[in-house]
Each structure stands twice: as C-alpha cells, then as structure tokens.
Amino acid sequence: MNHDPLPKYRFLVTLDPGDAYLPPAQALLLPLAASGAFQEVTGLGAQLEVTSYPEGGRNDSVHQLPLRHAWNRIVLKRGVARDPGLWAWYQAGLADSLGARRDGAVIVLGPDGVPGAAWAFHGGLAAKWTGPDLHAEQNAIAVESLEIAHEGLTKVLQDPAASLSPRPNRGR
C-alpha cells in the first residue's frame, strides 16, 4: 500500500448528465452538462459556523457551540472551448434551477493514473460563470470559470484496509 501524497496536477471532473432531483428515467433524457478538461479546481471544503458562549462563574474558558455547516463553492477553470457546455448549464439554471441541478465528482489520480481520492458533490447549481480576461499584448489561453454551489460533499474513494488496520508505530 502506497502512503505517498497524491500529485495535484492529475485529476478528473465529472458532471452527471441528469438532474439530481429527477427520476432516473427522465434524467437520462437530459444532455450532458459539461465536457472537456479543466486546468484548475478550487473550493473543495466546508466550514462549521460556531458561536462563543461564556458560562457564568467560569472564567478560564468559553464554550464553542456549533450553529450551521456550510459548503464552499467549487470553482472549475478551463480554457475556453467552442462547445457551449458550461455556459449552457449556467443558462439553464437561470430559467429553471430545479431542472439544472447536477451531481458530480472531483477525482485525484495517482502517478499510475489510478484514482486515489475522490469527492462527490450533490445537487450542484452553476451559480456563477466568468468569461475570459482578454489582453491583446499577452500570448495566453482564454480561460473561463464556473462556480458550483452545492448541497454537500461526500468522500468517495477511501481505502477500507487503511482505515481498519492500525498505522505502524514509527518510534517515539
């Protein structure tokens, strides 16, 4: 079993073709939401909002109480492609947000090309599309980005043997 860190330059992004809230038979009738490779993915994360609660008569600490959990928006960036994929998904959400929800995943590949870690997002909406910054004096690729607001992340690929077996003791 390899415990080396995964490289961050090898990854895949999948966007399910169906709506997250439609019955499977209807979801299959929807076109593929996005295609192509992405050069950058950011925003895999979450945070727990907490409030401080001082207890009367206790001056050595303050209780931290959880309020609500929030998921970061996932941001996909890629060179502008001639297919309308990302723009069409964003535009579909303007007309019908219920019909534009997608599930998807971000998969990190190991050096051998085998998936090493993956996070699935659920009920994603194309919340913000940003077109390229254009500069006549630069020789660079035009990049567009899409922010996905979603209803939760799930860690998909976990090595069950690694979680069940104790880690080796490396001395004290």
Disulfide bonds with the S-S distance in Angstrom:
none
